[in-house]
Amino acid sequence: MGAAIDAQRLERVFGETRAVDCVDLEIGAGEIYGFLGPNGAGKTTCVRMLCTLLVPTAGRAHVAGFDVVDEPEKVRLRIGVALQSSALDDKQSGIELLRLQARLYGLSRHDAARRIDQLAQMIDIGDALQHRISTYSGGMKRRLDLAAALIHNPEVLFLDEPTTGLDPVSRATVWAEVQRLNVEFGTTIFLTTQYLEEADELAGRVGIIDHGKIVAEGTPDDLKRSLGSDVIVAMVDGPAEAACEAVRAVLGVDQVDEHGSELTVRVADGSAALSPVAVALDGCGVTVRSLTLRTPTLDDVFLELTGGHIQQGDDWEEEKAQ
């Protein structure tokens, strides 16, 4: 099958800030693609360009076979979008919003009622659907916005951090619906998230973006295997820098990184190295608050590539610029 999303050297500049810098994407029809990065990395700006809300400064992109600049109307008819900042009319009730959305996409009354019933079960806000949106909590608005994006069973669905603010049960419900849409209808899903477990659970491939550039791409398992080692994480009192040299001298240690009071140690054999690392830390005179052995995560991949954790990105001014 062809590409549902195809972007070449996509750029977006706000003043002196290059929010998206020469991004290339090729996402196949029926794929779930996870876009990972901290706040301010350029994820939302990419989504806004791909769903025709922002014009690229440079580069080209096609979504569902149509150019996002030259054929925006055709793109919009074929996509669903749930952005971080929803645009809901507080004076409407939830059911009124969904009925209007269904009418705008040409659904018959019967099809609209059936689809709204399906979505009502997914978002699970009960009788609140009959109430004005102004009475909704932030999480309820998030779920309603997601339902509105799904009303017409779009070919391509853009979800920009869709489960932010949701409780674990609601998050799992959204995950199940995303998987069902993909399996039953072949919907292509472009998912931006900071939740690493969300990407692991849903995405067949992920792209990691940092400061506007894609720094890695592949399946979650392949990216984690690329580190080729176990990880020991030591939390200490005070700066961990003093312990780095002692830990580096331990047999079997491949790499040591220090981030404030956290020491991340990559080792070939975690179970064999754990005790010697503990002894080395004790010999340095540092107080160890916790010592954990685990297999690599996507956050470790991000840390290796960028030097920072995925949850700790510095916010840029892109939201203000938009």
C-alpha positions as CSV (number, residue, x, y, z in Angstrom):
1,M,0.0,0.0,0.0
2,G,1.1,3.6,-0.6
3,A,2.1,6.2,1.9
4,A,-0.7,7.8,3.9
5,I,1.7,10.5,5.1
6,D,4.7,11.6,3.0
7,A,6.8,14.6,4.0
8,Q,10.0,15.8,2.5
9,R,12.3,18.3,4.2
10,L,9.4,19.9,6.1
11,E,10.3,23.1,7.9
12,R,8.5,25.7,10.0
13,V,10.2,28.8,11.4
14,F,8.7,31.3,13.9
15,G,10.8,34.4,13.9
16,E,14.3,33.2,14.9
17,T,13.1,29.8,16.1
18,R,13.3,26.8,13.8
19,A,10.6,24.7,15.3
20,V,10.7,22.0,12.6
21,D,13.9,21.4,10.8
22,C,14.0,19.4,7.5
23,V,11.8,16.6,8.7
24,D,11.2,13.6,6.4
25,L,8.4,11.2,7.0
26,E,7.0,8.2,5.2
27,I,4.1,6.5,7.0
28,G,2.3,3.7,5.3
29,A,-1.5,3.3,5.0
30,G,-2.8,1.4,8.0
31,E,0.2,2.1,10.2
32,I,0.3,3.4,13.7
33,Y,3.2,5.8,14.0
34,G,4.3,7.2,17.3
35,F,6.0,10.6,17.4
36,L,8.0,11.0,20.6
37,G,9.7,14.0,22.1
38,P,9.6,16.4,25.0
39,N,7.4,19.6,25.1
40,G,8.8,22.1,22.6
41,A,10.5,19.5,20.4
42,G,8.3,20.3,17.4
43,K,5.7,17.5,17.6
44,T,2.7,19.8,17.6
45,T,4.0,22.0,14.9
46,C,4.5,19.0,12.7
47,V,1.0,17.8,13.3
48,R,-0.4,21.3,12.5
49,M,1.3,21.4,9.2
50,L,0.3,17.9,8.2
51,C,-3.4,18.6,9.1
52,T,-3.3,22.0,7.1
53,L,-3.5,24.3,10.1
54,L,-0.1,25.7,9.5
55,V,1.6,26.4,6.1
56,P,5.2,25.0,6.0
57,T,8.0,27.5,5.7
58,A,9.7,25.0,3.3
59,G,9.3,21.5,2.1
60,R,6.3,19.5,0.9
61,A,3.8,17.1,2.5
62,H,1.0,14.8,1.2
63,V,-1.6,13.3,3.5
64,A,-4.1,10.7,2.2
65,G,-2.6,11.4,-1.3
66,F,-3.2,15.2,-1.3
67,D,-0.9,18.1,-1.0
68,V,-1.4,19.9,2.4
69,V,-0.8,23.4,0.8
70,D,-2.3,23.0,-2.6
71,E,-5.3,20.7,-1.7
72,P,-6.1,21.4,2.0
73,E,-9.9,20.9,1.6
74,K,-9.3,17.4,0.2
75,V,-6.9,16.6,3.1
76,R,-9.4,17.8,5.7
77,L,-12.2,15.6,4.4
78,R,-10.1,12.5,4.9
79,I,-8.5,13.2,8.3
80,G,-9.6,13.4,11.9
81,V,-7.7,15.6,14.3
82,A,-7.6,15.8,18.1
83,L,-5.1,18.4,19.2
84,Q,-3.7,19.3,22.6
85,S,-5.8,22.5,22.6
86,S,-9.4,21.6,21.7
87,A,-11.7,24.0,20.1
88,L,-15.1,23.1,21.7
89,D,-18.1,25.4,21.9
90,D,-18.9,25.7,25.6
91,K,-22.5,26.7,24.9
92,Q,-23.2,23.4,23.1
93,S,-23.9,20.1,24.8
94,G,-21.6,17.2,24.1
95,I,-24.4,15.5,22.0
96,E,-25.1,18.6,20.0
97,L,-21.4,19.0,19.1
98,L,-21.2,15.3,17.9
99,R,-24.4,15.6,15.9
100,L,-23.1,18.8,14.3
101,Q,-19.8,17.2,13.5
102,A,-21.6,14.2,11.9
103,R,-23.8,16.5,9.8
104,L,-20.7,18.4,8.6
105,Y,-19.2,15.2,7.4
106,G,-22.4,14.1,5.6
107,L,-23.5,11.3,7.8
108,S,-27.2,10.4,7.7
109,R,-29.3,10.7,10.9
110,H,-29.2,6.9,11.3
111,D,-25.5,6.6,10.8
112,A,-24.8,9.6,13.0
113,A,-26.9,8.1,15.9
114,R,-25.2,4.7,15.6
115,R,-21.7,6.3,15.5
116,I,-22.4,8.6,18.4
117,D,-23.6,5.6,20.5
118,Q,-20.4,3.8,19.7
119,L,-18.3,6.8,20.7
120,A,-20.3,7.5,23.8
121,Q,-19.3,4.1,25.1
122,M,-15.7,4.8,24.3
123,I,-15.4,8.2,26.0
124,D,-17.6,7.1,28.9
125,I,-18.9,10.5,30.3
126,G,-22.4,9.3,30.9
127,D,-25.2,11.8,31.2
128,A,-22.7,14.6,30.8
129,L,-23.2,14.3,27.0
130,Q,-26.6,16.0,27.5
131,H,-25.0,18.9,29.4
132,R,-23.2,22.0,28.2
133,I,-19.5,21.6,27.5
134,S,-18.8,24.6,29.9
135,T,-19.6,22.2,32.8
136,Y,-17.0,19.6,31.7
137,S,-13.7,18.9,33.4
138,G,-10.5,19.1,31.3
139,G,-10.4,15.3,31.0
140,M,-14.0,15.2,29.8
141,K,-13.3,17.8,27.1
142,R,-10.3,15.8,26.0
143,R,-12.4,12.7,25.5
144,L,-15.2,14.6,23.7
145,D,-12.7,16.2,21.4
146,L,-11.4,12.7,20.5
147,A,-14.9,11.5,19.8
148,A,-15.5,14.4,17.4
149,A,-12.3,13.5,15.5
150,L,-13.5,10.0,15.1
151,I,-17.1,10.7,14.1
152,H,-16.6,10.1,10.3
153,N,-14.1,7.2,10.6
154,P,-11.3,9.1,9.0
155,E,-8.6,7.6,6.7
156,V,-5.9,9.3,8.7
157,L,-6.2,10.2,12.4
158,F,-3.9,12.7,14.1
159,L,-3.8,12.4,17.8
160,D,-1.7,15.0,19.6
161,E,-1.1,13.6,23.1
162,P,-4.7,12.3,23.2
163,T,-4.6,10.8,26.7
164,T,-3.1,13.8,28.5
165,G,-5.1,14.4,31.7
166,L,-7.0,11.1,31.5
167,D,-7.1,8.6,34.3
168,P,-5.6,5.1,33.7
169,V,-8.9,3.5,33.0
170,S,-9.9,6.1,30.4
171,R,-6.5,6.0,28.9
172,A,-6.7,2.2,28.5
173,T,-10.2,2.7,26.8
174,V,-8.7,5.2,24.4
175,W,-5.9,2.8,23.6
176,A,-8.3,0.0,22.9
177,E,-10.4,2.2,20.5
178,V,-7.2,3.3,18.7
179,Q,-6.2,-0.3,18.1
180,R,-9.7,-1.2,17.1
181,L,-9.9,1.6,14.5
182,N,-6.5,0.5,13.1
183,V,-7.4,-3.2,12.9
184,E,-11.0,-3.1,11.8
185,F,-10.9,-0.1,9.5
186,G,-7.2,0.2,8.5
187,T,-7.1,3.7,9.9
188,T,-3.6,5.3,9.7
189,I,-2.8,6.9,13.1
190,F,-0.2,9.5,13.7
191,L,0.2,9.7,17.5
192,T,2.3,12.2,19.3
193,T,3.0,11.4,22.9
194,Q,5.2,11.9,25.9
195,Y,4.0,8.6,27.5
196,L,6.5,6.0,26.6
197,E,4.2,3.1,27.5
198,E,1.7,4.5,25.0
199,A,4.1,4.3,22.1
200,D,5.2,0.8,23.2
201,E,1.6,-0.3,23.4
202,L,0.3,1.2,20.2
203,A,3.0,2.1,17.7
204,G,4.5,-0.2,15.1
205,R,7.2,2.4,14.4
206,V,8.3,5.5,16.3
207,G,10.2,8.6,15.4
208,I,12.1,10.5,18.0
209,I,12.2,14.3,17.5
210,D,14.4,16.7,19.4
211,H,14.8,20.4,18.7
212,G,12.9,20.1,15.4
213,K,14.9,17.2,14.0
214,I,14.1,13.5,13.8
215,V,17.1,11.9,15.6
216,A,16.0,8.2,15.3
217,E,13.3,6.1,13.8
218,G,12.3,2.4,14.0
219,T,10.2,-0.1,15.9
220,P,10.2,0.4,19.7
221,D,12.0,-3.0,20.2
222,D,14.7,-2.2,17.6
223,L,15.4,1.2,19.1
224,K,15.7,-0.3,22.6
225,R,17.9,-3.2,21.3
226,S,20.2,-0.7,19.6
227,L,21.5,0.2,23.0
228,G,22.7,-3.4,23.4
229,S,23.0,-3.4,27.1
230,D,21.2,-3.5,30.5
231,V,20.8,-0.3,32.5
232,I,21.7,0.3,36.2
233,V,20.2,3.5,37.6
234,A,21.6,4.9,40.8
235,M,20.0,7.8,42.7
236,V,22.4,9.5,45.1
237,D,22.4,12.4,47.5
238,G,24.0,15.3,45.9
239,P,25.8,15.5,42.5
240,A,26.6,12.1,41.0
241,E,29.6,13.4,39.1
242,A,32.1,12.4,41.8
243,A,31.1,8.7,41.5
244,C,31.4,8.5,37.7
245,E,35.1,7.7,37.4
246,A,34.9,4.9,40.1
247,V,31.9,3.3,38.3
248,R,33.6,3.6,34.9
249,A,36.5,1.4,36.3
250,V,34.1,-1.5,37.1
251,L,34.6,-4.5,34.8
252,G,31.7,-4.9,32.4
253,V,30.6,-1.2,32.5
254,D,30.2,0.2,29.0
255,Q,29.1,3.8,29.7
256,V,28.3,6.0,32.6
257,D,26.1,9.2,32.3
258,E,25.4,11.7,35.1
259,H,22.4,13.9,35.3
260,G,22.2,15.8,38.5
261,S,21.8,13.2,41.3
262,E,21.1,10.4,38.9
263,L,23.8,8.0,37.6
264,T,22.9,5.9,34.5
265,V,25.2,2.9,33.9
266,R,25.1,0.8,30.8
267,V,26.4,-2.7,31.3
268,A,26.6,-5.8,29.1
269,D,25.4,-8.1,32.0
270,G,23.3,-6.3,34.5
271,S,23.0,-9.1,37.1
272,A,26.8,-9.6,37.2
273,A,27.6,-5.9,37.4
274,L,25.1,-4.7,39.9
275,S,27.0,-5.7,43.0
276,P,30.4,-4.3,41.8
277,V,28.7,-1.0,40.9
278,A,27.2,-0.9,44.4
279,V,30.6,-1.5,45.9
280,A,32.2,1.2,43.7
281,L,29.6,3.7,44.8
282,D,30.1,2.9,48.4
283,G,33.8,3.3,48.0
284,C,33.3,6.9,46.7
285,G,31.5,7.9,49.9
286,V,28.3,8.8,48.2
287,T,25.0,8.0,49.8
288,V,22.9,5.8,47.5
289,R,19.1,6.3,47.8
290,S,18.2,3.7,45.2
291,L,19.9,1.2,42.9
292,T,17.8,-0.3,40.1
293,L,18.6,-2.8,37.3
294,R,16.3,-2.8,34.2
295,T,16.3,-3.4,30.5
296,P,16.5,-0.4,28.2
297,T,13.4,1.8,27.6
298,L,12.6,4.4,24.9
299,D,13.6,7.0,27.4
300,D,17.0,5.5,27.6
301,V,17.2,5.7,23.8
302,F,16.2,9.4,23.9
303,L,18.7,10.0,26.7
304,E,21.5,8.4,24.6
305,L,20.6,10.4,21.5
306,T,19.9,13.8,23.1
307,G,21.4,13.8,26.5
308,G,18.1,14.5,28.2
309,H,15.0,12.6,29.4
310,I,11.9,12.7,27.1
311,Q,9.8,14.3,29.9
312,Q,12.2,17.1,30.6
313,G,12.4,19.1,27.3
314,D,12.6,22.9,27.5
315,D,9.5,24.6,26.3
316,W,10.0,26.7,23.2
317,E,7.8,29.6,22.2
318,E,6.1,27.8,19.4
319,E,2.7,27.8,21.0
320,K,2.9,31.6,21.5
321,A,4.1,32.0,17.9
322,Q,1.1,30.1,16.6
